[in-house]
Amino acid sequence: MTPRGRFVALLRQPTLARGDTLARSADVQNGSPASYDIPPGDLRPAPVTGEERPTAGVSIQRPGTSEDYTGVDTLEVLTSAVNYQRFLTGLLTRASEAPAAGRLVADFGAGLGTFARDARSLGWRVTCVELDPALRARLRADGFDAVESLDDISPRSLDFLFSYNVLEHIENDAEVVSAFHRVLKPGAPLLIYVPAYALLYGPLDRAVGHVRRYRRKALIDLVESAGFTVRECQYSDSIGFAAALAYRAVGSGQLRQRAVTLYDRFLFPVSRRLDRFARRFFGKNLVLIARRPGG
């Protein structure tokens, strides 16, 4: 894919040819590479430093249409998880600090527009950042201002930016988080939600093109290095940690709607209660809320 002035790092869902491996770089912190998680058994080369970029064996491509992107099926299955969706929607108002109508916000990696619609229902003016042209057209048909890249958003123009389950698809996540800082106004909040623990990396991660899963310290370091002040960063869905570990062993790379619905109905509410005790230590996902200093 030719950059054409866009962020190459904004790959919404990279696809891998069978047998290919992913390589990535890590920032050097305190004299050693940053501690991004590498899934057990993964054949990726060790992290490199500086401007080195390994090229052999790497195949990262943007699907031409959403039909080529197997993650769309996953997104559609997850829309049936009512309690999970309600939890993520609640994060919007919690993270935004002052959820007044008329705020200019961006949904980075908007996908089907599920959370963009929730944000719009709060009276916010939502810009959807979505690389996939078919999904972008779908978002525009739904009345959203949909753009291909953060380069299409003016610096210091946003009151709030949120991103659900996107950074894990992007090899150069540091570049993207720096772009978050660029487009947010001084004092504006940032919400990031990503999968946690490389131990849980399994068939579903591979199927939808995850480059990594995060640990709490690595995510905090990533965001702070871009100039943000982290307000909170905690694990979420503690029971989901055990469920994902089991799925890693026996899963096929596809979510079953019935299994998702049952988990959402009976186990996710219990998991949320347990998170009050486990959120500092483990969970299937990470929630980070930060703000750009100033304002």
C-alpha positions in Angstrom: 0.0 0.0 0.0 1.5 3.4 -1.0 1.4 5.9 1.8 0.3 8.9 -0.3 1.0 11.1 2.7 -1.2 8.9 5.0 -0.1 7.0 8.1 0.9 3.5 6.9 0.5 2.6 10.5 -3.3 3.2 10.3 -3.8 -0.4 8.9 -7.3 -1.2 10.2 -6.9 -4.9 9.9 -3.8 -6.4 8.3 -4.1 -9.8 6.7 -1.3 -12.4 6.7 -0.5 -14.9 4.0 -0.1 -18.4 5.4 3.4 -19.0 6.7 4.2 -15.3 6.9 5.4 -13.7 10.1 5.1 -10.3 11.5 8.1 -8.2 12.7 7.9 -5.1 14.7 10.1 -2.5 16.2 10.3 -1.3 19.8 11.3 2.0 21.3 14.4 2.0 23.4 13.6 2.9 27.0 16.3 3.0 29.7 18.8 1.3 27.4 16.6 -1.7 26.6 13.8 -2.4 24.1 10.2 -1.6 25.2 8.5 -4.6 26.7 5.7 -5.2 24.2 4.4 -8.7 24.5 5.2 -11.4 21.9 2.8 -14.3 21.9 4.3 -17.6 23.0 5.3 -19.8 20.1 5.1 -16.9 17.7 7.9 -16.9 15.1 8.5 -13.2 15.0 12.1 -11.9 15.2 13.2 -10.2 18.4 12.3 -6.5 18.7 14.8 -4.1 17.0 15.8 -0.6 18.0 16.2 2.7 16.3 15.3 3.0 12.7 15.9 -0.6 11.8 12.9 -2.2 10.1 13.1 -5.9 9.2 11.6 -6.7 5.8 12.1 -10.4 5.2 9.1 -12.5 5.8 6.8 -9.6 6.4 3.4 -9.4 4.6 1.0 -6.8 5.8 -1.7 -5.8 3.4 -4.9 -3.7 3.7 -7.9 -5.5 2.5 -9.4 -3.9 -0.6 -13.0 -4.2 0.8 -14.6 -5.1 4.0 -15.6 -8.4 2.4 -11.9 -9.3 2.4 -11.6 -8.5 6.1 -12.7 -11.4 8.3 -12.9 -9.1 11.3 -16.2 -7.7 10.1 -17.8 -11.0 11.0 -16.3 -10.7 14.5 -17.6 -7.1 14.9 -21.1 -8.2 13.9 -21.1 -11.1 16.3 -20.0 -8.8 19.1 -23.0 -6.5 18.5 -25.1 -9.2 20.1 -23.2 -8.8 23.4 -25.5 -6.3 25.0 -23.8 -6.0 28.4 -20.4 -5.8 26.8 -21.5 -3.0 24.5 -23.2 -1.2 27.3 -20.0 -1.3 29.3 -17.9 0.1 26.4 -20.5 2.8 25.8 -20.3 3.8 29.5 -16.6 4.3 29.1 -17.3 7.1 26.6 -19.0 9.3 29.2 -16.6 8.3 32.0 -13.5 9.1 29.9 -14.8 12.3 28.3 -14.8 14.1 31.6 -17.4 16.7 30.4 -19.8 15.0 28.1 -21.6 18.2 26.9 -23.5 18.3 23.6 -21.7 19.7 20.6 -18.2 18.4 21.4 -16.1 17.5 18.5 -14.9 13.9 18.9 -13.2 11.2 16.8 -13.7 7.4 16.7 -10.4 6.0 15.5 -11.0 2.7 13.7 -14.8 3.2 13.7 -15.6 -0.1 11.9 -19.3 -0.6 11.8 -20.0 2.7 13.6 -21.4 1.0 16.7 -19.8 3.4 19.2 -19.8 6.3 16.9 -23.6 6.1 17.0 -23.5 5.9 20.8 -21.3 9.0 20.8 -23.7 10.8 18.4 -26.6 10.0 20.6 -24.9 12.1 23.3 -25.1 15.1 21.1 -21.5 14.9 20.0 -20.2 15.7 16.5 -18.4 12.6 15.5 -15.7 12.1 12.9 -15.0 8.5 12.1 -11.5 7.5 11.1 -11.7 4.3 9.1 -9.2 3.0 6.5 -11.4 0.4 4.9 -13.2 2.2 1.9 -16.3 0.0 2.1 -16.8 0.6 5.8 -16.1 4.3 5.3 -18.8 4.5 2.7 -21.2 2.7 5.1 -20.4 5.2 7.8 -21.0 8.1 5.4 -24.4 6.6 4.4 -25.2 6.6 8.2 -24.6 10.4 8.2 -21.1 10.5 9.7 -18.1 12.5 8.6 -15.8 9.6 7.7 -12.1 10.1 6.8 -9.3 7.8 5.9 -6.6 9.0 8.2 -5.8 11.2 11.1 -4.0 13.4 8.6 -7.5 14.5 7.5 -8.2 16.1 11.0 -6.8 19.5 11.9 -4.3 19.7 14.7 -5.6 20.6 18.1 -9.2 20.4 16.9 -10.7 17.5 18.9 -12.4 17.6 22.3 -12.1 13.9 22.8 -10.8 10.8 20.9 -11.6 7.2 21.5 -10.3 4.0 20.0 -11.7 0.5 20.7 -9.7 -2.6 19.8 -7.6 -1.0 17.0 -4.0 -0.3 18.2 -3.3 -4.0 18.5 -3.6 -4.2 14.6 -1.0 -1.5 14.0 2.7 -2.3 13.8 3.9 1.3 14.5 1.5 2.1 17.3 3.8 4.8 18.7 3.3 6.8 15.6 -0.4 6.6 15.8 -0.6 7.6 19.5 1.6 10.6 18.7 -1.0 11.5 16.0 -3.7 11.3 18.7 -1.7 13.9 20.7 -1.5 16.1 17.6 -5.2 16.2 16.8 -6.5 16.6 20.4 -6.8 20.0 22.0 -4.7 20.8 25.0 -6.5 19.4 28.0 -8.6 16.9 25.9 -9.1 13.3 27.0 -8.1 10.1 25.2 -9.7 6.6 25.7 -8.0 3.5 24.5 -9.3 -0.1 24.8 -7.1 -3.0 23.7 -6.7 -6.7 24.3 -4.3 -7.7 27.1 -1.7 -10.4 27.8 0.4 -12.1 25.1 -0.4 -15.3 27.0 -3.9 -15.1 25.5 -2.8 -14.6 21.9 -4.5 -17.4 20.0 -6.4 -18.3 16.8 -8.8 -15.4 16.9 -6.0 -12.9 17.3 -4.3 -14.4 14.2 -7.6 -14.5 12.2 -8.3 -10.8 12.7 -4.7 -9.6 12.3 -3.6 -8.7 15.8 0.1 -7.7 15.9 0.2 -7.8 19.7 -1.7 -7.9 23.0 -0.6 -5.4 25.7 0.5 -5.4 29.3 -0.4 -2.5 31.5 3.1 -1.0 31.9 3.8 -1.2 28.2 0.6 0.6 27.3 1.2 3.3 29.9 4.8 3.8 28.6 3.5 4.0 25.0 1.0 6.7 25.8 3.2 8.7 28.1 6.0 8.7 25.6 3.7 10.5 23.2 3.2 13.3 25.7 0.0 12.3 27.4 -0.7 12.2 31.1 -2.3 8.9 32.1 -5.3 9.2 34.4 -6.0 5.5 34.8 -5.1 2.2 33.2 -6.6 -1.0 34.4 -7.4 -4.5 33.3 -11.0 -5.5 32.4 -13.0 -8.7 32.2 -11.2 -10.9 34.6 -13.4 -14.0 33.9 -12.8 -13.3 30.2 -9.1 -13.9 30.9 -9.8 -17.5 31.8 -12.3 -17.9 29.0 -9.7 -16.5 26.4 -7.1 -18.9 27.8 -9.3 -21.8 27.2 -10.3 -20.6 23.8 -6.6 -20.2 22.9 -6.3 -24.0 23.4 -9.3 -25.2 21.6 -10.6 -22.2 19.5 -11.0 -22.2 15.7 -10.4 -18.5 15.1 -14.1 -17.7 14.9 -16.5 -16.4 17.5 -19.7 -18.3 17.9 -22.7 -16.0 18.4 -24.4 -18.3 20.8 -21.3 -18.6 23.0 -20.8 -14.8 22.9 -24.4 -14.2 23.9 -24.3 -16.7 26.7 -21.1 -15.4 28.1 -22.4 -11.8 27.9 -25.6 -12.6 29.6 -24.4 -14.8 32.5 -20.7 -14.3 33.0 -19.8 -10.8 31.9 -21.8 -9.1 34.7 -20.1 -11.3 37.2 -16.7 -10.5 35.6 -17.4 -6.8 35.9 -18.0 -7.2 39.7 -14.8 -9.3 40.1 -12.9 -6.6 38.2 -13.0 -4.4 41.2 -10.5 -6.7 42.9 -8.6 -8.0 39.8 -8.3 -4.9 37.6 -4.7 -4.0 38.8 -3.5 -7.5 38.0 -5.2 -9.3 35.1 -8.0 -9.3 32.6 -8.8 -10.0 29.0 -8.5 -6.3 28.0 -7.0 -3.0 29.1 -8.8 0.3 29.5 -6.6 3.4 29.4 -7.8 7.0 30.0 -5.4 9.8 29.5 -5.4 13.5 28.7 -3.2 15.9 26.7 -1.6 18.3 29.1 -2.6 22.0 29.0 -5.9 23.7 28.4 
